[in-house]
């Protein structure tokens, strides 16, 4: 999916987003679909008072926005209509149909996570998860709500959006797949019996784990794993979790940490080298993940466990 067009109204003195550097945006694309349209999520931030106009829309897609900070009342032009937008509370979510081009006048700081869901990509995804006769999402454009589940989806993507260059594709795919699943359950017209259920066959589980373990440094996507198992990405994600007890990205992180433990006790390899050998983007990322899962930093863990190694004996 292409990013929304940026434009300015000729009748206004406000600048377009393209004419200012006040606003920054990072975007992550999902690999769940390969038909030219992709699910995506972006974070748009502005700490100053830019007085700019951001144009978006004109595409056949849904837009879900999660507001991370309070946003005052403002105006938005939709075609020839001028819409008055109500103030947004922190963690409030809005839904809008993107088929109508809009111009949003921004005169206040913003911090928003936007999920952009093309209808074509949603239909492709729905076929993959086994929904019969999927007719899209049923909501009124402009709907707002506060929903704890949607909030947590957005917060889960904060770290990947902060470092898009090292964002794990497997994790981004998993979150966007779960997000779509949740929206269909609360806004879709399908009955629950349209969902397929069941875990992986033994050969599928073995194949997926072998692929992830083959080279812990190489990025792997949910779609690559699913293709190897003869399943859709969405079906594979649910089946893997049912069979293994955790999602693929979490299982892969566990394997990376286990390898790191072996390298930590085996010698004095620098932490930066261990991080790269185990598939972490850098030493800082390695330390953060290792500390969270093990309760100690890698350096502290190494000193404690190397004292327990018998000289001349290979650590277990």
Phi, psi and omega in degrees: 000136178280145176301149179303145180295147178251128183209173177226147177286133181290344182270006185237154175273353180293150179276158172278163178301325182294343183262004183220154176251018179292327186257134176238150181216138172240147185223142175237135178254142174275150175260016185293330180237152182231027184258021178096338177248132185232144171291144181210162176222141179222155173243127179245125183231150176203115182267341182267189175249087193282330188052063178235167176242130179247120178265139177208172180099197184076016178229155184275082186207162171263148176232120175246125182244134174249117182273120184272347177217162180300140179232124182289170176300145182207183182241154176217133179265125178237103187064237178264359183267142173254116183262139175263115182267133180289158175301148179249133177275160176302136179070015172279145182241140177236152179235135182216142174280124185269009181291331179268123178299139181228154173233120185255121178276118183251113180234024185208160175298146179224151173208103191225138169255125183244128173261119181251118191235091177301141181298324178297317179293323178295319179295318177300314179298317182298321177297322181296322183273359173091020177283127181271130176060042181296128182244018177094190181264144183250100179206162176267125181304129185103356179303138174233151178197163169247119186227119184299325182293313179298321177303315182290328174299314180297315181295327179296336182263003181299313182294313176300324180289334179286333180226068187299333181292338180240015180295127180291120183301324181298318181291316180299315177302316184296315181294316180293325175297314180294323179298313179297319179302316181293317180298320179296322181291327182262342184232348183281168181260002186275152177276153181305331183287000174282353182267137173276147179229158177133151180273187179279150168291159183302319181292328179290318178297316180297317181297315181297317180293321178299319180296318181289327182275344186303318178208098184295345180276341185271130178293141178230141181257161178300322181294321178298317179295317181296317179300320180294335181261000180072030182233166170285160181298317182294316179297317180299316182301315179292317183293321179298315181296322180294323182281320189262335180096359178204158181290161184304317183296326180287323177297317180296320177298321178298320179294322178296320179292322178296319176296320179299320178299317179298318180290327179294322182274345186277342182179202184249032178301131180303148182299325180297322179290320178298318180303313182291320180296332183264002175093009175275151186291327178196179183296323180297314178298317178301312181298319180297311182291315181299315181296321181294320184275331187252350179079001179217154174289159180302321180296315179296317180298318181298313182297320181293322185272334177290333177293337182266003181272127178286129181305135178084354180252134180292130179298143179271000000 
